[in-house]
């Protein structure tokens, strides 16, 4: 399979390395034409406002939105979760608005408040998965058929809605491949 990683800003290469470690092709996506030949896309961590602005400047926002709404598999990590969200707390600046979630940006505080933990997420693995949170958002509300995959201290940090996956944390910054396997499985079933 060919899996795209939106390559406008943020942590792209780490996702590509994980995809390749699982025997698939990872492609940095920088324009509309590249969306045609991939089986799924990862929206990486980074700065959501900047990535959203660049999606608009490259005229990728609407085509990507339409592709996701038609069932194209997408996974948003950290800033990518914000890009997918229907609503963003304390902000009128929205982006793709495809996933029925409301998120709070920088919910855990500043860079200095970043943390790492290990948790079992039954939908993904029976073993503990290392979770890295860096200026992370979390989901404050879900609507319609959003499935909550995991909470930490009562806060939703992983969710899925049909072809859309969102995580507050960065699996690409660990050696663990379980979340990437989970997403690739989503991609292979569409």
C-alpha positions in Angstrom: 0.0 0.0 0.0 0.9 3.6 -0.5 0.2 5.8 2.5 0.5 9.5 2.4 1.7 11.8 5.2 0.7 15.4 4.8 4.0 17.1 4.3 3.3 20.9 4.6 4.6 21.3 8.2 5.2 19.1 11.2 6.5 15.6 12.0 6.4 13.9 8.6 9.5 11.7 8.4 8.8 9.8 11.6 5.4 8.6 10.3 7.0 7.6 6.9 9.7 5.6 8.8 6.9 3.7 10.7 5.0 3.0 7.5 8.1 1.7 5.8 9.0 -0.4 8.9 5.7 -2.2 8.3 6.6 -3.0 4.7 4.5 -0.3 3.0 5.4 2.9 1.0 5.1 6.2 2.8 4.8 9.3 0.7 5.1 13.0 1.7 2.0 14.7 0.3 2.5 18.4 -0.8 -0.1 18.9 -3.5 -3.5 17.8 -4.8 -2.2 15.5 -7.5 -0.4 13.3 -4.9 -3.8 12.5 -3.2 -4.8 10.3 -6.2 -2.4 7.4 -5.7 -2.6 6.7 -2.0 -4.8 4.4 0.1 -4.9 6.6 3.2 -3.3 9.8 4.7 -1.8 10.8 8.0 -2.2 14.4 9.2 0.9 14.8 11.5 1.6 16.8 14.6 2.9 20.3 14.1 1.1 23.6 14.3 -2.6 23.2 13.3 -3.1 26.9 12.4 -0.1 26.8 10.1 -1.0 23.5 8.5 -4.6 24.7 8.0 -3.3 27.9 6.3 -1.0 25.9 4.0 -3.9 23.5 3.1 -5.8 26.5 1.9 -2.8 28.1 0.1 -2.1 24.9 -1.8 -5.8 24.5 -2.6 -5.8 21.1 -0.9 -8.3 21.8 1.9 -11.6 21.2 0.0 -10.4 18.3 -2.2 -9.0 16.5 0.9 -12.2 17.2 2.8 -14.3 15.8 0.1 -12.1 12.7 -0.2 -12.4 12.1 3.6 -16.1 12.6 3.5 -16.4 10.0 0.7 -14.7 7.4 3.0 -10.9 7.9 2.4 -9.0 6.7 5.5 -7.4 9.5 7.5 -5.5 9.6 10.8 -4.8 12.9 12.6 -2.1 12.9 15.3 -2.1 15.9 17.7 -2.4 18.9 15.3 -3.9 16.5 12.8 -6.7 15.8 15.4 -7.4 19.6 15.5 -7.5 19.7 11.6 -10.2 17.0 11.6 -12.4 18.4 14.3 -15.8 19.8 13.6 -15.4 22.2 16.5 -12.4 23.8 18.3 -12.9 25.3 21.7 -12.3 29.0 22.0 -11.6 29.3 18.3 -13.6 30.4 15.2 -10.7 29.1 13.0 -11.8 25.6 11.8 -10.2 23.5 9.1 -11.4 20.2 7.6 -14.4 19.9 9.9 -15.0 16.2 9.0 -14.9 14.4 12.3 -17.7 14.9 14.9 -15.5 15.9 17.7 -14.9 19.1 19.7 -11.2 19.6 20.8 -9.3 21.8 23.1 -6.0 23.0 21.8 -2.9 22.8 24.1 -5.2 21.2 26.7 -2.3 19.9 28.7 -0.5 23.2 28.8 2.8 24.4 27.3 5.8 22.5 26.0 7.1 22.1 29.5 3.9 20.2 30.4 4.5 17.5 27.8 4.6 14.0 29.2 4.9 10.3 28.3 2.9 7.3 29.6 2.1 3.7 28.7 -1.5 2.5 28.4 -3.3 -0.5 27.1 -5.7 0.5 24.3 -7.7 -2.7 23.7 -8.9 -1.8 20.2 -5.3 -1.4 19.1 -3.2 -3.8 21.2 -3.4 -6.1 24.3 0.0 -4.8 25.4 0.8 -1.3 26.8 1.5 1.3 24.2 3.9 4.2 24.9 2.0 7.5 24.5 3.9 10.8 24.0 2.0 14.0 24.5 3.5 17.3 23.3 1.4 20.5 23.8 -1.4 18.0 23.1 -5.1 18.6 22.5 -7.8 16.4 23.8 -11.4 15.8 22.8 -13.9 17.5 25.0 -17.1 16.2 23.3 -18.1 13.6 20.7 -21.2 13.5 18.5 -23.0 11.0 16.4 -21.2 7.7 16.0 -17.7 8.6 17.3 -16.1 5.7 19.1 -13.9 6.7 22.1 -10.9 4.4 21.9 -9.1 5.7 25.0 -9.2 8.2 27.9 -6.5 9.5 30.3 -7.7 11.1 33.5 -11.2 11.3 32.0 -10.0 13.1 28.9 -10.6 11.5 25.4 -7.2 11.1 23.7 -8.1 8.6 21.0 -11.2 8.2 18.9 -12.5 6.8 15.7 -15.4 7.6 13.4 -15.8 5.3 10.4 -12.8 6.1 8.2 -11.3 8.7 10.6 -8.9 8.1 13.4 -7.7 10.9 15.8 -5.1 10.7 18.6 -3.8 13.4 20.9 -0.5 11.7 21.2 2.4 10.9 18.9 2.9 7.1 18.2 5.5 8.1 15.6 7.8 9.4 18.3 8.1 5.9 19.8 9.5 2.6 18.5 6.0 1.0 18.9 4.2 0.3 15.6 0.8 -0.8 16.9 -1.1 2.4 16.0 0.4 2.5 12.6 -0.6 -1.2 12.1 -4.1 -0.3 13.3 -4.3 2.6 10.7 -2.9 0.4 7.9 -5.6 -2.1 8.7 -8.2 0.6 8.3 -6.7 1.5 4.9 -6.7 -2.0 3.7 -10.5 -2.4 4.4 -11.7 0.5 2.2 
